[in-house]
Amino acid sequence: MVATAALGLFSCFGLARYAYSMLLPGMQAGLGLTYDRMGFIGTGNFVGYLLSVLAAPRLMKRLKPRRMAALGLLVIGVGMMAIGASSSLLSIIALYALVGVGSGFTNIPLMALVTYWFRSEQRGKAAGLVIAGNGIGIILAGFLIPFLNRNLGALGWRSGWIALGAICLAVAGVAAALLRNHPCDLGLEPVGRKVEPSPEQFLRHEHKGDGRVLFHLGMLYLVFGVTFMVYGTFIVTTMVKEYGLSEARAGLYWSWVGFFSFFSGIGFGTLSDRIGRKRGLALVFAVQSTAYLLAGVKAGAAGLIVSLILYGSAVFAIPAIMAAAVGEYLGLNRASAAFATITIFFGVGQVIGPAGAGIIAKASGAFTTPYLISGLLTSVAMVSALFLPPPRERVE
């Protein structure tokens, strides 16, 4: 189950979302894209993802996680292959929005399966292993896309979309064959020691300040959504266009992001168990601020490498900590609804980020300003996270 779910995230995020950064330089040259249009394509994907987040809970009740995940991967594969054959900007935006819908329809049921198959003591580890699939996708894109561009020239980016889409179709078949909706379908129990929850984990009524805390978490998640995909979308283009690196060298550096991302979710999630959620969030935002500011001030080759390592080390940490934080602040019986609510903030942030960065970069001729703005926003979020109340104050 973990391996299959990791393959799903490898496809729906690692290939369908993070490979876009590697494909952009070739698309820009082949289609004559300006920076703002590059941003609009990325934003189209996030609009699709946001719509899927809103629709997924109801759809999952009808299809169940197994069918929904396989359907999402099918949509992703078909959409990516169609992008490889498209030349119209509007059609590419529409198709990438469809890919975004498929990503949401894949990610949400797969993460739900983790909760069904693993009890609390094993759930964090299992989720961290599943999320590691993202990093494998980033590494593959970092090597495959430059190889295709080197051998196929102007058609390399098209072949890249088609090849990655074909991989996603294959993973859809694997998901349909191997996933199961619940361990009881196979006569099994969830993995982990069964522990009775303590009464204070279930807060049956709203408490004073719940809405304020939920909004606080949502705004922090919005800042993360705005900033992390500005960097994730445009850093490869920055390396090629502004640092003068070859696509192969930029791809190698991008693959380092994938490697270090293996440890981001499970590493910072475990650390937040020890130091608390608000300090964990503040630490992650501090790391991200450093990464963005180093990219913005153009601190040379060494600064770029440090920036990439820091970004990869923290890229998937905020979602992991947020998933734990909502349960502690709002109670387990409201954790699912609360996480869905703050995920809407996150989705809105993703919609704003790439489009805004593309418009600013077109006006200024470089991505320096968007990176500096991202660093400023995450610095504010770092300080704001420290003003979250201790969860114990919310337990009666």
Secondary structure, 3 states (H helix, E strand, C coil): CHHHHHHHHHHHHHHCCCHHHHHHHHHHHHHCCCHHHHHHHHHHHHHHHHHHHHHHHHHHHHHHHHHHHHHHHHHHHHHHHHHHCCCCHHHHHHHHHHHHHHHHHHHHHHHHHHHHHECHHHHHHHHHHHHHHHHHHHHHHHHHHHHHHHHHHHHHHHHHHHHHHHHHHHHHHHHHHHCCCCHHHHCCCCECCCCCCCHHHCCCCCCCCHHHHHHHHHHHHHHHHHHHHHHHHHHHHHHHHCCCCCHHHHHHHHHHHHHHHCCHHHHHHHHHHHHCHHHHHHHHHHHHHHHHHHHHHCCHHHHHHHHHHHHHHHCCHHHHHHHHHHHHHHCHHHHHHHHHHHHHHHHHHHHHHHHHHHHHHHHHCCCHHHHHHHHHHHHHHHHHHCCCCCHHHHCC
